[in-house]
Amino acid sequence: MLNKRILIIIFSIIALALLGFIFIRNLIDFPVYYSAGRSLIAGRTDLYSSDFARGPLMDYRYPPFFLLAFYPLWLLPYSAAAYLWHLLSVSQIAGCVCFLHRLASASKAAWVIAALATAGYFVMILHYGNAHLLAIFLLFGSFYFAAEKKDSLSAAMMALSITIKLTPVFILPYFVITRRWKILLLTVVFLAVLNLAPAAYFGFQKNAELLRAWHDHVIRDQEFHETNGPINLSLKGQLRRYLTEVDYSLRQEGDTRYPNVNFLSLTSHQTDRLWIVFASAIYLFACILIWQRRRRCEGDKESYPIELGLMICLMLMMGPLTSKIYFIALLWPVFALARFAMSAQAVAVRRVLIFIAAANSILPLLPGRSIQRWLLVAGADFFVNLLLMAALLYVLTSNPASSTDARRTQARSSATDA
């Protein structure tokens, strides 16, 4: 007889697969990928021209490898390609859950908290059809295989994740701290291979030109996309909204009705300098903290999910552009904290998680577009991430004995659930 948990997972996957017929009607980002793929099939190679996909606002912003990797999808009619993309996305969500489940056992309460805290982000990314879900699936897989000492698989998945979304590069210093040199070296090698591979299609010189164009378009010239794209929920965006007067009238296609929440009127250049200073300081502090804990508690495997959870929160906080859908990555830190919170010594952590789960379940349901836009510019999701960072730092700086207590309590809870 199948385990009840497995049955729930199977029925959830089937339900999400069936909901795909609804989701694919109004996808936002996948049509951009599909349009770019059709342009490629038509013989165009100017990937970063404003009319290569769906115009300046909905332009193609990924490296050449991504477009070639899904080349078979672009050959299909749109409805078939969109539904296959949705099924792939559902499989990736199941994969993320599977990686966490296989990495560490957890009680039903921990899974419920993780689901309530992050389900909204996953529903949103299914609606968008954004490739960030693939990047996070690969990132979780890299973490899992690193724990299993399968360094080559871990490095390959990390390289793929970075190739799709650059921000996972902020995770790499963790492998320096933990002296996983093989993973680090292989990641660099795989990154080179993945980004040189499109030369087989474009030619070496053209591929080099495309990589330079991608760098200029996506990394160096971000201002247009930051002005017109999703509200930036990283520290950079938060500082700009709180410390400068953002002129939302500059946004194109009429998406301008966002309230100003600033209490100072600095320039964007000044706030960006503050972002670099604050983000660097916080990141350095966290890395030093992990390094010191590793020295004190060498061999404590229970710290591994917590440490990587902190690295994920740092990635979301310090990235140059973090949109709301990027917070699907919080599944890892919430799960890691929920496991720890089953300990009697972790009452404060449990209360933080319950608050986050309640907030992320209730706030999206508040009626009115004006309320939702105010929550967006106020940075509700940014503060959720900040609160998680504080809880993770608390756990990492607590007495190592508490981790042992958490492990024993978790084992008893898992045995009871079984």
C-alpha positions in Angstrom: 0.0 0.0 0.0 1.3 3.4 -1.0 2.4 5.8 1.8 -0.2 8.6 2.3 2.5 11.2 1.7 3.4 9.7 -1.6 -0.3 9.6 -2.6 -0.7 13.3 -1.7 2.3 14.1 -3.9 1.0 12.1 -6.8 -2.5 13.7 -6.6 -0.9 17.2 -6.3 1.2 16.6 -9.4 -1.8 15.4 -11.4 -3.8 18.4 -10.3 -1.1 20.8 -11.3 -0.7 19.0 -14.6 -4.4 19.4 -15.3 -4.3 23.0 -14.2 -1.8 23.5 -17.0 -4.7 23.9 -19.5 -5.7 27.0 -17.5 -2.2 28.3 -16.8 -1.0 28.2 -20.5 -3.8 30.6 -21.6 -2.1 33.6 -20.0 1.6 32.8 -19.6 3.8 35.9 -19.4 7.4 34.8 -19.9 7.2 31.6 -21.9 5.8 33.4 -24.9 9.0 35.5 -25.0 11.1 32.3 -25.1 8.9 30.8 -27.7 8.9 33.9 -29.9 12.7 34.1 -29.6 13.0 30.4 -30.5 10.8 31.0 -33.6 13.1 33.9 -34.6 16.1 31.5 -34.3 14.4 28.9 -36.4 13.7 31.5 -39.0 17.4 32.1 -39.4 18.0 35.2 -37.2 21.0 35.3 -34.9 20.7 38.8 -33.4 19.4 37.4 -30.1 19.5 40.7 -28.2 17.8 43.0 -30.7 14.7 44.6 -29.4 12.5 42.9 -32.0 14.0 39.4 -31.7 11.3 38.3 -29.2 8.3 40.4 -28.3 9.6 44.0 -28.2 11.9 46.0 -25.9 9.8 45.2 -22.8 9.6 41.5 -23.4 13.0 40.9 -24.9 15.2 37.8 -24.8 17.6 38.0 -21.8 19.3 34.6 -21.5 22.6 33.4 -22.8 22.6 31.6 -26.2 22.8 28.2 -24.6 19.3 28.4 -23.2 17.7 29.1 -26.5 19.5 26.2 -28.2 18.9 23.8 -25.3 15.1 23.9 -25.8 15.3 24.0 -29.6 12.8 21.1 -30.1 10.1 23.1 -28.2 10.3 25.9 -30.8 9.5 23.5 -33.6 6.1 22.7 -32.0 2.8 24.7 -32.2 2.6 27.2 -29.4 -0.1 25.4 -27.4 1.8 22.1 -27.4 5.1 23.8 -26.5 3.5 25.8 -23.7 1.8 22.7 -22.2 5.1 20.7 -22.3 6.8 23.7 -20.6 4.2 23.6 -17.9 4.6 19.9 -17.4 8.3 20.4 -17.2 7.7 23.2 -14.6 5.5 20.9 -12.5 8.2 18.2 -12.7 10.7 20.7 -11.4 8.6 21.6 -8.4 8.3 17.9 -7.6 12.0 17.6 -8.1 12.7 20.4 -5.6 10.5 18.7 -3.0 12.1 15.3 -3.7 15.6 16.7 -3.2 14.7 18.1 0.2 12.9 15.0 1.2 15.9 12.8 0.3 18.3 15.2 1.9 16.7 15.2 5.3 13.6 13.8 7.0 11.0 16.2 8.3 7.7 16.0 10.2 4.4 16.8 8.6 4.3 20.1 10.5 7.6 21.2 8.8 6.2 20.4 5.3 3.0 22.2 6.1 4.9 25.3 7.2 7.1 25.2 4.1 4.0 24.8 1.8 2.1 27.7 3.4 5.1 30.0 3.3 6.1 29.4 -0.3 3.1 28.0 -2.3 2.1 31.5 -3.5 5.4 32.0 -5.2 5.2 28.6 -7.0 1.7 29.3 -8.2 2.9 32.7 -9.5 5.9 31.3 -11.3 3.6 28.6 -13.0 1.4 31.5 -14.1 4.5 33.4 -15.5 6.1 30.3 -17.0 9.5 31.7 -16.1 12.8 29.8 -16.4 13.8 30.8 -12.9 12.1 27.6 -11.7 14.5 25.5 -13.7 17.4 27.4 -12.3 16.2 26.7 -8.7 15.5 23.1 -9.4 19.1 22.7 -10.7 20.4 24.7 -7.6 18.6 22.3 -5.2 19.9 19.4 -7.1 23.4 20.7 -6.9 23.1 21.0 -3.1 21.7 17.5 -2.8 24.4 15.8 -4.9 27.1 17.8 -3.0 25.7 16.3 0.2 25.9 12.9 -1.4 29.5 13.5 -2.4 28.6 13.2 -6.1 30.8 16.2 -7.0 30.5 15.9 -10.8 26.7 15.9 -10.8 26.7 18.8 -8.3 29.0 20.9 -10.4 27.1 20.2 -13.6 23.8 21.2 -12.1 25.4 24.3 -10.5 26.9 25.4 -13.8 23.6 24.9 -15.6 21.8 27.0 -12.9 24.3 29.8 -13.2 24.1 29.7 -17.0 20.3 30.1 -16.8 20.2 32.7 -14.0 23.5 34.4 -13.0 22.7 35.0 -9.4 23.5 31.5 -8.1 27.1 32.5 -8.6 26.8 34.1 -5.1 26.6 30.5 -3.7 30.0 29.5 -5.0 32.0 31.0 -2.0 30.3 28.4 0.1 32.2 25.7 -1.6 35.4 27.7 -0.8 34.4 27.9 2.9 33.7 24.2 3.0 36.8 23.3 0.9 34.8 21.5 -1.8 37.5 22.4 -4.3 36.5 19.7 -6.8 33.0 21.0 -7.1 34.3 24.6 -7.5 36.8 23.6 -10.2 34.3 21.4 -12.1 31.7 24.2 -12.0 34.1 26.6 -13.7 34.9 24.0 -16.3 31.3 23.2 -17.0 30.4 26.9 -17.2 33.0 27.3 -19.9 31.8 24.3 -21.8 28.1 25.2 -21.6 28.7 28.8 -22.8 31.1 27.7 -25.6 28.9 24.9 -26.8 26.6 27.2 -28.9 29.6 27.9 -31.1 28.8 24.6 -32.8 25.6 26.3 -34.1 26.6 30.0 -34.4 30.3 29.6 -35.0 33.0 30.6 -32.5 33.3 34.3 -33.4 29.5 34.8 -33.6 29.0 33.0 -30.2 31.7 35.3 -28.7 29.8 38.3 -30.0 26.5 37.1 -28.6 28.0 36.5 -25.2 29.4 40.0 -25.2 26.0 41.3 -26.4 24.3 39.4 -23.6 26.7 40.8 -21.0 26.1 44.4 -22.2 22.3 43.9 -22.5 21.6 42.1 -19.3 24.4 42.9 -16.9 25.8 46.3 -17.8 22.7 48.1 -19.1 20.1 47.2 -16.5 18.5 50.6 -16.0 15.8 50.2 -18.7 14.7 46.8 -17.5 14.9 47.8 -13.9 12.6 50.8 -14.6 10.1 48.8 -16.7 10.4 45.3 -15.4 9.0 43.7 -12.2 9.4 45.6 -8.9 12.9 44.9 -7.6 12.7 43.2 -4.2 16.5 42.9 -3.6 18.2 45.3 -1.2 19.1 47.5 -4.2 15.5 48.0 -5.1 14.4 48.4 -1.5 16.9 51.2 -0.9 15.8 52.9 -4.1 12.1 52.9 -3.1 12.7 53.9 0.5 15.5 56.5 -0.1 14.7 58.0 -3.5 11.5 59.3 -5.1 10.9 56.8 -7.9 9.2 58.2 -11.0 6.9 55.4 -12.0 5.5 57.5 -14.9 8.7 56.5 -16.8 7.3 52.9 -16.9 6.0 52.1 -20.4 2.6 50.6 -21.4 0.7 52.3 -18.7 1.9 50.2 -15.7 2.5 53.3 -13.5 0.1 53.2 -10.6 2.6 52.5 -7.8 2.7 54.6 -4.7 5.9 56.2 -3.5 7.0 55.0 0.0 10.3 57.0 0.3 11.2 58.9 3.4 14.3 60.5 1.9 15.2 61.9 -1.5 18.7 60.7 -2.2 19.9 60.0 -5.8 19.8 56.5 -7.2 23.6 56.7 -7.5 23.9 57.3 -3.7 21.5 54.4 -2.9 23.3 52.1 -5.2 26.6 52.8 -3.4 24.8 52.1 -0.1 23.5 48.8 -1.6 27.0 47.7 -2.5 28.4 48.6 0.9 25.6 47.0 2.9 25.2 43.9 0.8 29.0 43.3 0.8 29.2 43.7 4.5 26.3 41.4 5.3 27.5 38.8 2.8 31.1 38.9 4.2 29.7 38.7 7.8 27.6 35.6 6.9 30.5 33.9 5.2 32.8 34.5 8.1 30.1 33.2 10.5 29.7 30.0 8.5 33.5 29.5 8.3 33.8 30.0 12.1 31.0 27.6 12.8 32.5 25.0 10.5 35.7 25.2 12.5 33.9 24.8 15.8 31.5 22.1 14.7 33.3 20.2 12.0 31.3 17.2 10.9 27.9 18.6 12.0 25.9 17.6 9.0 22.7 19.2 10.4 24.2 22.6 9.8 24.4 22.0 6.0 20.8 22.8 5.1 20.8 25.8 7.5 24.0 27.2 6.0 22.8 26.8 2.4 19.5 28.3 3.4 21.4 31.4 4.6 23.3 31.5 1.3 20.0 31.4 -0.7 18.6 34.3 1.4 21.8 36.3 0.8 21.6 35.6 -2.9 18.0 37.0 -3.0 19.0 40.0 -0.9 22.2 41.2 -2.6 21.3 40.4 -6.3 21.0 43.4 -8.6 17.4 42.4 -9.5 15.1 40.1 -7.5 11.5 39.8 -8.7 8.7 38.3 -6.6 8.8 34.9 -8.4 12.5 34.5 -7.4 11.3 33.8 -3.9 10.4 30.2 -4.8 14.0 29.6 -3.6 12.9 30.3 0.0 11.5 26.7 0.0 15.0 25.5 1.0 15.6 27.9 4.0 12.0 27.6 5.2 12.2 23.8 5.2 15.6 23.9 6.9 14.3 26.2 9.6 11.1 24.2 10.0 13.0 21.1 10.7 15.1 22.9 13.4 11.9 24.5 14.8 10.6 21.1 15.9 13.0 21.4 18.8 11.7 22.6 22.2 14.6 25.0 22.3 13.5 26.7 19.1 10.3 28.4 20.2 11.3 31.8 18.7 12.2 30.2 15.4 8.8 28.4 15.3 7.0 31.6 16.0 8.9 33.4 13.1 8.0 30.6 10.7 4.3 30.6 11.7 4.2 34.3 11.2 5.8 34.0 7.7 3.5 31.2 6.8 0.4 33.2 7.9 1.6 36.4 6.2 2.4 34.6 2.9 -1.0 32.9 3.0 -3.1 35.9 3.9 -1.5 38.9 2.2 -1.9 37.7 -1.4 -5.6 37.3 -0.7 -6.2 40.9 0.5 -8.7 42.5 -2.0 -7.8 45.4 -4.2 -5.0 46.0 -6.7 -3.9 49.2 -4.9 -3.3 47.2 -1.7 -1.3 44.6 -3.5 0.8 47.3 -5.3 1.4 49.0 -2.0 2.6 45.7 -0.5 4.9 45.2 -3.5 6.6 48.6 -3.3 6.8 48.4 0.5 8.7 45.2 0.0 6.7 42.7 2.0 8.6 39.8 0.4 11.9 41.5 1.0 11.1 41.7 4.7 10.1 38.0 4.7 13.5 37.2 3.3 15.1 39.5 5.9 13.3 37.8 8.7 14.3 34.4 7.5 18.0 35.6 7.4 17.7 36.7 11.0 16.3 33.4 12.0 19.0 31.5 10.2 21.7 33.6 11.7 20.2 33.0 15.1 20.3 29.2 14.6 23.9 29.3 13.3 25.1 31.4 16.3 23.1 29.4 18.9 24.8 26.7 21.0 25.8 23.7 18.9 24.1 21.5 21.4 20.7 22.9 20.3 21.3 21.5 16.9 21.8 18.1 18.4 18.6 18.5 20.4 16.8 19.5 17.2 18.1 16.4 15.4 16.9 14.1 18.2 13.5 15.8 18.3 13.3 15.7 14.5 14.1 12.0 14.5 11.4 11.3 17.1 8.8 13.3 15.0 9.7 11.5 11.8 9.4 8.1 13.5 6.0 9.1 14.9 4.8 10.2 11.4 6.1 7.0 9.9 
